[in-house]
Amino acid sequence: MFSQTSRVVAILAVLGGVAQCALGLVIATGFIGPYEAVLARYTSASSSGEVINHATYAILLGLALGTLAEIGIAVRKKAAASRRQD
């Protein structure tokens, strides 16, 4: 159960990081309005680069957690298969 929960959290972290990265890029390009106004309205960061950095950290955290969850699931399946053979 813990591995499944970790997998869900990892997916949410990656999706949130991608959304945050997209927001940082949209703010940086000035697509939705003046830079300072949009930055103050949608984030608490001091710059769009900081938003993108936080997004990168979230994506990396999600990938690492997802990898560990997949390893845990594979180990559990392998242990269950070896118990059935005995």
C-alpha positions in Angstrom: 0.0 0.0 0.0 2.8 2.4 0.8 4.4 1.8 -2.7 1.1 2.6 -4.4 0.7 5.8 -2.3 4.2 6.8 -3.2 3.5 6.2 -6.9 0.4 8.5 -6.7 2.4 11.2 -4.8 5.2 11.0 -7.4 2.7 11.4 -10.3 1.2 14.4 -8.6 4.6 16.0 -7.9 5.6 15.6 -11.6 2.3 17.0 -12.9 2.5 19.9 -10.4 6.1 20.6 -11.4 5.3 20.6 -15.1 2.4 23.0 -14.5 4.6 25.3 -12.4 7.3 25.2 -15.0 4.7 26.2 -17.7 3.5 29.0 -15.4 7.1 30.2 -15.0 7.7 30.2 -18.8 4.4 32.0 -19.4 5.3 34.7 -16.9 8.8 35.0 -18.3 7.5 35.6 -21.9 4.9 38.2 -20.7 2.2 36.3 -22.5 -0.6 37.0 -19.9 0.3 40.5 -18.8 3.0 42.7 -17.3 5.8 40.8 -15.7 5.7 42.2 -12.2 2.0 42.2 -11.9 1.6 38.6 -13.1 4.5 37.4 -10.9 3.0 39.0 -7.8 -0.5 37.7 -8.6 0.2 34.1 -9.3 3.4 33.3 -7.3 5.3 34.3 -4.2 8.6 34.1 -6.0 10.9 37.0 -6.7 11.4 36.1 -10.4 10.2 33.7 -13.0 13.5 31.9 -12.8 12.8 31.0 -9.2 9.4 29.6 -10.2 11.1 27.4 -12.9 13.8 26.3 -10.4 11.1 25.2 -7.9 9.3 23.4 -10.7 12.5 21.6 -11.6 13.0 20.5 -8.0 9.4 19.2 -7.8 9.9 17.2 -11.1 13.1 15.7 -9.8 11.6 14.8 -6.5 8.6 13.2 -8.3 10.9 11.2 -10.6 13.1 10.0 -7.6 10.0 9.0 -5.6 8.4 7.3 -8.5 11.6 5.3 -9.2 11.7 4.1 -5.5 8.0 3.2 -5.6 8.5 1.2 -8.8 11.5 -0.6 -7.2 9.4 -1.4 -4.1 6.5 -2.7 -6.2 8.9 -4.9 -8.3 10.5 -6.3 -5.2 7.2 -7.1 -3.6 6.0 -8.9 -6.8 9.2 -10.9 -7.0 9.0 -11.9 -3.3 5.4 -13.0 -3.8 6.3 -15.1 -6.9 9.1 -16.8 -5.1 6.8 -17.7 -2.2 4.3 -19.2 -4.6 7.0 -21.4 -6.1 8.1 -22.8 -2.7 
